[in-house]
């Protein structure tokens, strides 16, 4: 409950201060990139972040950033958010990444380097599987190839008239 409250407060602070928007705009160079490359950047970013922060904190912190990023580069927000959310579960390298990692490390049979070596391979394969799933099956089944009008905050009047 404490981590959830702290991460929610951190995400609200990032959004209210404009940090989420600013970070999203920093990735605007991806605007002309293929959607798979964008998803790969998001997945790697989230997989690295979740090694150092809890899955909940990482997701709560980055989802507003991914919304801003999707608006800046005109990619469906659900595509980036689903890729990021799934990738938040890819914490395999460090004992501090998740409770199960810490539990396994506590038995003192593994060294941190053993976990890092195995974790990097698992992260690499998991990122590839996540990208494959979100860029094919999820992308086509949820029709994420079009940027929705509801995602553009500046054009809500036109969007509302076309949705009714």
C-alpha positions in Angstrom: 0.0 0.0 0.0 2.9 2.4 0.8 4.6 1.7 -2.6 1.3 2.2 -4.4 0.6 5.5 -2.6 4.2 6.7 -3.2 4.2 5.8 -6.9 0.8 7.4 -7.5 2.0 10.6 -5.8 5.2 10.5 -7.9 3.2 10.0 -11.1 0.9 12.9 -10.2 3.8 15.1 -9.5 5.4 14.3 -12.8 2.2 15.0 -14.6 1.4 18.2 -12.7 4.9 19.6 -13.1 4.9 18.9 -16.8 7.8 16.4 -16.6 5.7 13.7 -18.2 4.9 15.9 -21.2 8.6 17.1 -21.4 9.9 13.5 -21.4 7.3 12.5 -24.0 8.4 15.4 -26.2 12.1 14.4 -25.9 11.2 11.2 -27.8 9.5 13.0 -30.6 12.5 12.1 -32.9 10.7 8.7 -33.1 7.8 10.3 -35.0 8.8 9.0 -38.4 10.0 5.6 -37.1 8.2 2.3 -37.6 5.8 1.4 -34.8 7.9 -1.7 -34.0 11.0 0.4 -33.3 9.0 2.7 -31.1 7.6 -0.3 -29.2 11.2 -1.6 -28.8 12.4 1.7 -27.3 9.5 1.7 -24.9 10.0 -2.0 -23.9 13.7 -1.6 -23.3 13.2 1.6 -21.4 10.6 0.0 -19.1 12.6 -3.2 -18.7 15.6 -1.2 -17.5 13.6 1.1 -15.2 11.9 -1.8 -13.6 15.2 -3.3 -12.6 15.8 -0.4 -10.2 12.2 0.5 -9.2 9.2 -1.6 -8.4 6.9 -2.7 -11.3 4.1 -0.6 -9.9 6.2 2.5 -9.5 7.7 2.1 -13.0 4.4 1.6 -14.6 2.7 4.5 -12.7 5.6 6.8 -13.5 6.0 5.9 -17.2 2.3 5.5 -18.3 1.7 9.3 -18.3 5.0 9.7 -20.2 3.8 7.2 -22.8 0.6 9.0 -23.2 2.5 12.3 -23.9 4.8 10.4 -26.2 1.9 8.9 -28.2 0.4 12.4 -28.6 3.7 13.8 -29.7 4.4 11.1 -32.4 0.7 10.3 -33.2 0.9 6.6 -32.3 -2.1 4.9 -30.7 -1.7 5.3 -26.9 -2.9 1.8 -26.1 -0.1 0.4 -28.2 2.6 2.1 -26.2 0.9 1.7 -22.9 0.3 -2.1 -23.4 3.9 -2.5 -24.5 5.2 -0.6 -21.5 2.9 -2.3 -19.0 3.8 -5.8 -20.1 7.5 -4.8 -20.1 7.2 -3.7 -16.5 7.1 -7.4 -15.5 10.5 -8.1 -17.0 12.6 -7.6 -13.9 15.1 -10.5 -14.0 18.6 -9.1 -13.4 18.9 -7.7 -9.9 17.8 -9.0 -6.4 16.2 -5.7 -5.7 14.0 -5.7 -8.8 11.2 -7.9 -7.4 10.4 -9.8 -4.2 10.9 -13.2 -5.8 14.4 -12.2 -7.0 15.3 -11.0 -3.5 13.9 -14.3 -2.1 16.0 -16.4 -4.4 19.1 -14.3 -3.7 18.5 -14.6 0.1 19.5 -18.3 0.0 23.0 -17.2 -0.9 23.4 -19.8 -3.6 23.6 -17.1 -6.3 25.8 -14.2 -6.7 24.6 -10.9 -8.2 26.7 -11.5 -11.3 24.9 -14.9 -11.8 21.6 -13.2 -11.7 22.7 -10.4 -14.1 24.1 -12.9 -16.7 20.9 -14.9 -16.7 18.7 -11.9 -16.3 20.1 -10.1 -19.3 19.4 -13.1 -21.5 15.9 -13.4 -20.1 15.2 -9.7 -20.5 16.4 -9.8 -24.1 14.2 -12.7 -25.0 11.2 -11.3 -23.1 11.5 -7.9 -24.8 11.5 -9.7 -28.2 8.5 -11.8 -27.3 6.7 -8.7 -25.9 7.4 -6.8 -29.1 6.3 -9.7 -31.3 3.1 -10.0 -29.3 2.2 -6.3 -29.2 3.3 -5.6 -32.8 1.3 -8.5 -34.3 -1.4 -10.1 -32.4 -2.4 -7.1 -30.1 -1.8 -4.5 -32.8 -4.1 -6.2 -35.3 -6.8 -7.5 -33.0 -7.3 -4.1 -31.3 -6.9 -2.1 -34.5 -4.1 0.0 -33.1 -2.8 1.1 -36.5 -4.9 4.3 -36.5 -4.3 7.2 -34.1 -7.7 7.8 -32.4 -9.4 11.2 -32.3 -10.0 10.8 -28.6 -6.3 10.7 -27.9 -5.7 14.2 -29.3 -6.6 16.6 -26.5 -6.7 19.6 -28.8 -9.5 18.2 -31.0 -12.1 16.9 -28.6 -15.0 18.9 -30.1 -14.5 17.3 -33.6 -13.9 13.9 -32.0 -17.1 14.1 -29.8 -19.2 15.0 -32.9 -17.8 12.1 -34.9 -18.3 9.6 -32.0 -22.0 10.5 -31.5 
